[in-house]
Amino acid sequence: MREDILKAVAAPPKFLFAPFVPAVINLGIQFPMLFMGIGVANMNPLFFIVSILLAHGALVAAGVKEPHLSTMMQAYGQTHKTSTNLYTVKGNKFEP
């Protein structure tokens, strides 16, 4: 049990060498754009393939620098909520 937890923390999930969540979001956005560009505008698919590869390469580079990028994105989504401050201060303070 303990080894599974340590493995999950030490080696976050990857998709083709990039952090999992950003890579899936990238492909989830770019593949529909590819098919719509081919179907609607009769565009060359090579443009989209190069775009997908460049974006994925950038995600791989970002994943090398920060391997826990997926976890950071998920944590940001949960904590980026505006709060009502009880006292007049600059910015958001997490006070009850």
DRENKEVO-220883 format. One line per field, with one value per residue (C-alpha): x, y, z; residue in three letters. Coordinates in nm, 4 decimals, padded with zeros to 6 digits. Example, Ala and Ser with C-alpha at 12.3 -4.5 7.8 and 13.67 -1.06 7.14 Angstrom:
BEGIN
x = 01.2300  01.3670;
y = -00.4500  -00.1060;
z = 00.7800  00.7140;
r = ALA  SER;
***
This chain:
BEGIN
x = 00.0000  00.2699  00.4722  00.1747  00.1350  00.5047  00.5062  00.2060  00.3671  00.7139  00.6073  00.2995  00.1015  00.2290  00.0807  00.3483  00.6110  00.3956  00.1916  -00.1390  -00.4018  -00.2444  -00.1685  -00.5263  -00.6623  -00.4283  -00.5415  -00.9039  -00.8954  -00.6736  -00.8284  -01.1768  -01.0155  -00.8333  -01.1514  -01.3500  -01.0710  -01.0594  -01.4374  -01.5493  -01.2575  -01.0879  -00.7567  -00.4365  -00.4132  -00.0344  -00.0799  -00.2735  -00.0380  00.2600  00.0618  -00.0207  00.3427  00.4736  00.2214  00.2955  00.6684  00.6104  00.4126  00.6943  00.9415  00.7095  00.6705  01.0458  01.0710  00.7679  00.6643  00.3593  00.1949  -00.1282  -00.1637  -00.0891  -00.3618  -00.6148  -00.5230  -00.5505  -00.9004  -01.0076  -00.8480  -00.9057  -01.2343  -01.3153  -01.3845  -01.5641  -01.3207  -01.4423  -01.1863  -01.0909  -00.7628  -00.6028  -00.6506  -00.8242  -00.7665  -00.8851  -01.0623  -01.3919;
y = 00.0000  00.2493  00.1805  00.2683  00.6050  00.6864  00.5840  00.8068  01.1044  01.0532  00.9685  01.1639  01.0266  01.1104  01.0896  01.0610  01.2116  01.5169  01.5761  01.3949  01.6673  01.9383  01.6830  01.5546  01.9115  01.9978  01.7010  01.7526  02.1044  02.0549  01.7399  01.8909  02.2034  01.9781  01.8064  02.1301  02.2984  02.0135  01.9814  02.3441  02.5462  02.2736  02.3512  02.1543  01.9051  01.9432  02.2843  02.1246  01.8284  02.0625  02.2696  01.9603  01.8494  02.1946  02.2328  01.8822  01.9549  02.2666  02.0580  01.8025  02.0855  02.2278  01.8784  01.8344  02.1611  02.0926  01.7238  01.7859  02.0307  01.8271  01.8315  02.2031  02.2730  02.0657  02.2337  02.5797  02.4994  02.4054  02.6989  02.9844  03.0934  03.4453  03.4921  03.7631  03.9438  04.0383  04.3139  04.5793  04.4551  04.4320  04.0929  03.7777  03.6531  03.3066  03.4063  03.2671;
z = 00.0000  00.0969  -00.2193  -00.4414  -00.2698  -00.2994  -00.6652  -00.7418  -00.5699  -00.7116  -01.0685  -01.1790  -01.4757  -01.8222  -02.1712  -02.4425  -02.2073  -02.1214  -01.8044  -01.8435  -01.7932  -02.0144  -02.2880  -02.2942  -02.2945  -02.5830  -02.7894  -02.6895  -02.8304  -03.1332  -03.2818  -03.3166  -03.4636  -03.7106  -03.8250  -03.8414  -04.0371  -04.2865  -04.3173  -04.3129  -04.4489  -04.6558  -04.4829  -04.5136  -04.2235  -04.2146  -04.0475  -03.7623  -03.7281  -03.6957  -03.4447  -03.2376  -03.2364  -03.1403  -02.8582  -02.7322  -02.7460  -02.5357  -02.2861  -02.2684  -02.1984  -01.9299  -01.7825  -01.7590  -01.5684  -01.3459  -01.3427  -01.1222  -01.3642  -01.3777  -00.9999  -00.9875  -01.2447  -01.0509  -00.7210  -00.8792  -01.0000  -00.6489  -00.4645  -00.7103  -00.5599  -00.4547  -00.0890  00.1023  00.3277  00.6719  00.7034  00.4501  00.3045  -00.0343  -00.2064  -00.0878  00.2633  00.3614  00.6813  00.8091;
r = MET  ARG  GLU  ASP  ILE  LEU  LYS  ALA  VAL  ALA  ALA  PRO  PRO  LYS  PHE  LEU  PHE  ALA  PRO  PHE  VAL  PRO  ALA  VAL  ILE  ASN  LEU  GLY  ILE  GLN  PHE  PRO  MET  LEU  PHE  MET  GLY  ILE  GLY  VAL  ALA  ASN  MET  ASN  PRO  LEU  PHE  PHE  ILE  VAL  SER  ILE  LEU  LEU  ALA  HIS  GLY  ALA  LEU  VAL  ALA  ALA  GLY  VAL  LYS  GLU  PRO  HIS  LEU  SER  THR  MET  MET  GLN  ALA  TYR  GLY  GLN  THR  HIS  LYS  THR  SER  THR  ASN  LEU  TYR  THR  VAL  LYS  GLY  ASN  LYS  PHE  GLU  PRO;
***
